[in-house]
Amino acid sequence: MATYIMTGGASGIGASTRALLCSQGDAVVTIDIHDADFVADLGDDDARARTIEAVRRAHPRIDGLITCAGVASHFPDPAKILAINYFGTRRVIEGLADTVVPGGRVVAISSNSAPMCHNEPLIDALLNNEAQRAEELAADSHGHDCYAGSKQAIARWMRRVAPDYARRGIAFNAVAPGYIETPMTQAVADSAEYGAAIREFVASIPIGRPGQPADVAHLIRFLLSPEAGFIAGSLIFCDGAHDALMRQDGLF
């Protein structure tokens, strides 16, 4: 039986992944803003730091880490999107990576929206760990730019650190879901600002349907398995060929 720490396990992809892993006998310890083993706002620096220390004390050796916590582009505070999606992910991974046993796994959730952000100053601020600068840039940025930028930064940061993690015996990968039907994406679809665009986006998915949380959960389970031991440093799209449609010559 493996023990995993998961952020964002209360709903959506996280809840589906937790249920799948628990069904095979694994233990999944969750961190979320509600309905979790450790309740915390991962967009708050102090709360995040306290939670990381509490998790380290309670679970000093784990088999893997899965970061699903995040908010979408309709979230009313653009700076908070960055704080939760990027800094929440990065700080938790950095704070718990040394508790992952050799042979363990780290899986972060990016998005197939990641390539849609071209705001390099914003992404550079995230990658350079400049939280104050990123917050300043967010004030003049659209919510979708902050969402896509946070997810692009997750993927690029993963690529930067994955070789070092691999040398320590930890396979670090990121998953880029497309449109997945979850409470979060439903809230975006129901919004006046994004509703029409979301309907058009969903209609264009080549495989002919929106994704379900279980689609991503099964991919995460595979990445955690012994069979995925040589996969490290990869961004894996799970989007019904949507990224391939939009970026036919794009490899990253």
Phi, psi and omega in degrees: 000129180264155176242125181239145169260133181228132169266146177072038183272005187278336184204173173061221182301318181298314181295320179294319179294317179300315180297319181294316181292319179294329180294338178260010173097003179280159175257130180238117180260123189254148172236122180201173182283345175201162175050051183221165175292324175235111182269123182199150171271105184287357173270358180255122185303311184293315180297320179297313181297317179298320182292318178301316179295320179294319179294319179300318180293319184282332185221076185289343177224121181231162181266345180180170186221130181232122184250101181254348185296137178181164175234160186263181187293340181278355181303134191291344183244101183303321180296325180290330175302314179294319183297320181280306189291315184264299184293327175298317178293308185297315182295320180295316180296313179298323184284339184243355186302324183284356173267351179283127183288154174305136186091358181280181186226149168232129178233121178252150178263116172260221180191153174285358170281348185307316181291351186280350179265126179241020180273082185298321177302320179294313181294321178298319179299320178294309183296329179276004176067030182262081186297319181295317179296318179298320178297319178297318180291329180296331181299333180250018183242151177285153180301321180292324177296320179291320178297306182297321179296320179296321181285326175294319180296323176302312182295318182289323177294318177304315181297324182291322187259347184302321179299319179294319177299319181298321178297335178270004178089015183244124177272118183247120178226166175231147178250137180245088178291151168271216179286115179244131181286103179223168175304325180294312182289330177295322178297322177293316180297330180276351183282148180295326184286321189250350189304310183296318180295322179294318179298319177294320180298313181296319182296339183268001181294120186302325184286350170093010179204156171287157178284159175245153179308325181296331178300317181283323181300319180292325176294317178299316179301319178298316181296335177277348189275162176301330182294341181260020188298338181259004178266114180207140180078020185253143169257115187248119180279140177226079192213021177064031180073019182291316178296322179297325177293314186281331184225071189299332180255008182272126177259344179206000000 
